[in-house]
Amino acid sequence: MIVNYKGFEINVTREKCMAGYDMIYRNVLRLSDLWLFWGDYSDDGDSVREHVKSMKQQIDHYLSNPEQYEIEQEEYYKMFSID
């Protein structure tokens, strides 16, 4: 299911993984610059619609607190930097 929401494209699908069972795959792109805001997978029992709703909540949280995500992203990249 692909949904456009507040300048983001939410893509949530249920597909079989290589082990043969169903997985939920979630990707959220900011359309202005194709920044990957969210990308993960889940094997829980929630529906695709429930995951779309969850991603909308994450987008709303980001839009109300973008500085929180930028700080977290900077800290994340520091873990992989080689000095």
C-alpha positions in Angstrom: 0.0 0.0 0.0 1.4 3.4 -1.0 0.1 6.5 0.7 1.2 10.1 0.2 1.0 12.0 3.5 2.3 15.5 4.3 5.0 15.5 1.7 6.1 11.9 2.4 5.5 8.7 0.5 4.6 5.8 2.8 5.1 2.3 1.3 4.0 -0.7 3.4 3.8 -4.2 1.9 3.3 -7.7 3.2 5.5 -10.2 1.4 7.0 -13.6 2.0 10.6 -13.4 3.2 13.3 -15.9 2.1 12.4 -18.1 5.0 8.9 -18.4 3.6 6.8 -16.5 6.1 5.1 -13.2 5.8 6.9 -10.0 6.7 5.8 -6.4 6.7 8.3 -4.0 4.9 8.0 -0.3 5.6 9.7 2.6 3.8 9.0 6.3 4.1 10.5 8.8 1.7 10.4 12.6 2.0 9.3 13.5 -1.5 11.1 16.9 -1.7 14.6 15.3 -1.6 13.9 11.5 -1.5 15.4 11.3 2.0 14.7 7.9 3.5 12.9 8.8 6.8 12.1 5.3 7.8 13.0 1.9 6.4 12.5 -1.4 8.3 10.6 -4.6 8.5 8.4 -6.4 11.1 7.1 -9.9 11.6 4.3 -8.9 14.0 0.6 -9.7 13.4 -0.5 -6.1 12.7 -2.2 -5.3 9.4 -0.7 -3.2 6.7 -3.2 -0.4 7.5 -2.1 -0.4 11.2 1.5 0.0 10.0 0.5 2.9 7.7 -1.2 4.5 10.7 2.0 4.1 12.8 4.1 5.7 10.0 1.7 8.6 9.8 2.2 9.1 13.6 6.0 9.0 13.1 5.8 11.6 10.4 3.6 13.9 12.6 6.2 13.5 15.4 9.0 14.4 13.1 7.2 17.4 11.7 6.6 18.7 15.2 10.1 17.9 16.4 12.5 17.8 13.4 15.5 18.9 15.5 15.2 15.8 17.6 15.6 13.6 14.6 18.6 15.6 13.2 20.5 15.2 16.5 19.8 11.5 16.6 20.9 11.1 13.0 24.1 13.0 13.7 24.8 10.7 16.7 24.1 7.7 14.5 26.6 8.7 11.9 29.3 9.4 14.5 29.1 5.7 15.4 30.4 4.8 11.9 32.9 7.6 11.3 36.5 6.6 11.1 38.9 9.1 12.6 
